[in-house]
Amino acid sequence: MYSFLCGAAIGAAAALLFAPAKGKKTRKNIRKAIKKEQGMIMDMVGSISPKIMKAKEEFTKNKDMVENAVAKEVAKVTKASPAATK
């Protein structure tokens, strides 16, 4: 999705640069296109941020569960075989 938006922005800028218009009008059109794309990107970032935070929380929760499970198994092995600690 990010590549598509970048491509669209570059294409829009190129079209404006090669369009037969006066410099002042071309610069105005470029600023307008950039503001439009910037708004779309900010909206996309705003909608993705909560998903990233949720994924981070899930990862941390799962990581903690795995660490606890491994610690329990290590404790079992250590308790069952004192030679394993030497």
C-alpha positions in Angstrom: 0.0 0.0 0.0 2.8 2.4 0.9 4.6 1.7 -2.5 1.3 2.5 -4.3 0.9 5.8 -2.5 4.5 6.8 -3.1 4.1 5.9 -6.8 0.9 7.8 -7.1 2.5 10.9 -5.5 5.5 10.7 -7.8 3.3 10.2 -10.8 1.1 13.2 -9.9 4.2 15.4 -9.3 5.7 14.3 -12.7 2.4 15.0 -14.5 2.3 18.5 -13.0 5.9 19.2 -13.9 5.4 18.2 -17.5 2.0 19.7 -18.0 2.0 22.9 -20.0 1.3 25.5 -17.3 3.0 28.6 -16.0 5.5 28.1 -13.2 3.4 29.8 -10.5 0.4 27.7 -11.3 2.5 24.5 -11.5 4.0 25.2 -8.1 0.5 25.8 -6.7 -0.7 22.5 -8.2 2.3 20.7 -6.7 1.7 22.1 -3.2 -2.0 21.1 -3.5 -1.1 17.6 -4.6 1.4 17.2 -1.8 -1.1 18.4 0.8 -3.7 15.9 -0.5 -1.2 13.0 -0.4 0.0 14.0 3.0 -3.5 14.0 4.4 -4.1 10.5 2.9 -0.9 9.2 4.4 -1.6 10.8 7.8 -5.1 9.1 7.8 -3.5 5.8 6.9 -0.9 6.1 9.7 -3.7 7.0 12.1 -5.7 3.9 11.3 -2.6 1.6 11.4 -1.2 2.9 14.7 -3.8 1.2 17.0 -3.2 -2.1 15.1 0.5 -1.9 15.6 0.0 -1.2 19.3 -2.3 -4.1 19.7 0.1 -6.4 17.8 2.9 -5.2 20.2 0.8 -6.0 23.2 -0.1 -9.5 21.8 3.6 -10.2 21.1 4.7 -9.1 24.6 1.9 -11.2 26.2 2.9 -14.3 24.1 6.6 -13.7 24.8 5.9 -13.6 28.5 3.9 -16.8 28.3 6.7 -18.6 26.5 9.3 -17.4 28.9 7.3 -18.6 31.9 6.7 -22.0 30.2 10.4 -22.4 29.5 11.3 -21.4 33.0 8.9 -24.0 34.4 10.3 -26.8 32.2 13.9 -25.8 33.1 12.9 -26.0 36.8 11.3 -29.4 36.3 14.4 -30.8 34.6 16.7 -29.3 37.2 14.6 -30.7 40.0 14.3 -34.2 38.4 18.0 -34.4 37.6 20.5 -32.7 40.0 23.3 -33.7 37.6 21.8 -31.3 35.0 22.9 -28.3 37.1 26.5 -29.4 37.3 
